[in-house]
Amino acid sequence: MKIKIVIACLILFSGLSCNRVSVVHINKLNKPATGEIIYSLPKTVVIVKIEYKKTTYLKGPYSEYAKRFLGITDGIIDNRSQWTIAKSEVSSYNETDPKEYYALKASCTTPYQKMHNLANEGLIILPYSLLTNNSIIESNIPSETAETNIFKTISIESFYNEKNDTTYQEIVKDSVYVKVPVVRSVLENKTMEQKAREAADFIIELRARKADIILADVKNIPDGNALKIHIDEISQMEKEYSTLFTGRSITQTITRYYTIVPETEKMEYEITGFSEKEGPVFTTAASKIIVKLDKSDKTDPLKKISLSIDAGITKGIVCKIPETVSAGLYLNNNLFCKRELKISQLGSLVTYPIR
């Protein structure tokens, strides 16, 4: 009987002690916090990741002779770049809201256990979470500078012609000045037209050699895998030389990250401009990439019972129920990516009961 009375008393006193709980906004503290646990409400940051594809078109050094020597009419005739949006993602993370710090003080451990549960649900942020910087974004941005030595194979011939140059030198012979011819060898750089002609002749020679091998019109033809390797090598060499006339294209993938912090009264955010010629830039000619947020208003009913912190101390844990928001990415008013997110600062402020 005495044991039952003791247990009943313990339960009664524990219940009474847990009633001594106070939660107050940190700006309302009359004195420095002693013994309180400081926590904050979350603020959601939206991350937009856009993967751009940049294709650089480079004309060949012999492009102006492509039609004349090889009959090629569809080669690249000018250097230019073309950008497209290859992939996009929208995500979010929570960070502490510097305007929403609270101090909780209790004489039992129950509130602290509740706080851990709320923190796991993302409704509050505890002190140890404040030290974790999960907002660092690593951007994978490769060099946008194209290779300088794109056309590695220019010619198998020398770049100069050797010719004899005759000059005359006056010498004295039998007391008479006589002009004597002096012949010397000089090197003269070939013109671009001459180099183009040699490269075109070599391409035609490679085509003829490949045709002879395929048609078995040469002696000592390799067989089996060796034949395939031989033809592939000739084809690769022909391709390399042909780019001197047709030009080359280089494709790069460039990733950019953008962050926005949604505000209550603002539902559209311009994050960058985009041009098919220049990529992600802010210019008058560039189109705008806009993030549009569409609230579901699922937490509106809670606003009728939202806590007014200005009233002072409360006995419940102050937390934020996030609002469900549809985040869309638009280019020229055309939607190209959409994601549903939970935005804390657009939600409702409520209290979570201790008991």
C-alpha positions, 0 to 999 in steps of 0.5 A: 500500500505504501509503495502504491502511494509513493508511485502515485506521488512521483507521477503527480509531482513529475506531472506538476514539474513538467507544467513548469515550461516556458518558451519565449522569443529571444528578443523578449528575454528580460535577462541573458538566457541561463539554463534555457535551450536556444533553438530556431525556426527553419528558413528554406533556401531553394536551389536551382541547378541548371546544366547547360550544353555549349557547342562551339563550332570552329571553321577549318583553316582551309574552309574557303577551299572546301568546295573548290578542291573537295566539293564540300558545301555543308562545312562550317563557314564561321566560328560560333557558339550555341547554348542549350539547357540540357538538364535542370533540377529544383531542390531545397534545404533548411537553414536557421532563420536569424529572426526566429530564435527561441529560448525554452526552459523546463524542469523535466526532460519531456520537452527536450525529447519533443524538440528532437522529434520536431527537429527530425521533422524539420519544424525547428532547428536545434543548436547542434544543427546550427553548427552544421553548414549544409548550405555549401554548394560545389559548382562544377564549372569546367573551363569555357575556353576551347582547345587552342590546338583543335586542328592537330594535323595540318599537312604531311608536306613541308610548309615551304618551297625551296627555290633558287635565287640568282644574284649578281656580284661584281668582281675585278677580272683583268682590271675589268669589273665583271658581273658574276651570277651567284645562285643560292637556295632560299625557302619560301612559305607556301600559300594557304591555297597550296597547303589546302591543295596538298591536303585535298590531294592526300584525302583523295589518295586515302580514299583511293587507297581504302577503296583498293583495299576493300576491292582487293585491288592491292597486293599483300592485303591483311586479313581478319582483324588486321584488315579492319584495323588497317581500314579504321586507321585510314578512315580516321586519318581521312576524317582528321584531314577532312576537318581542315575543310569542314571544321570541328564542333566541341561540346561542353557541359557547364553546371550553374547553381542559383539560390533564392530565399522565398519571401511571403509577398514575392512569388517570382524570382529572376535568377539569370538571363539566357541566350542561345549565343552567349549562354547564361548572361544578363544582357538586354538580348537575353531571355529571362529564366524565372522561378515561379512559386505557387502556394497551395495554401494548405496551412491557411486554416492554421493561421486562425490559431497561429501564435502571436509571440508578441503576447509573451511567454507560451507553454508550448514549443513554438514551431513552423508548419511549412507550406507546400509550394509548386516551384516552376522554372520558366524560359520565355514563359515556357515551363521546363522544370517543376518540383513540389517543395516545403517552404517553412517561412511561407507556412504557419506559426503554431505551438506544439503541446508538451504533454 
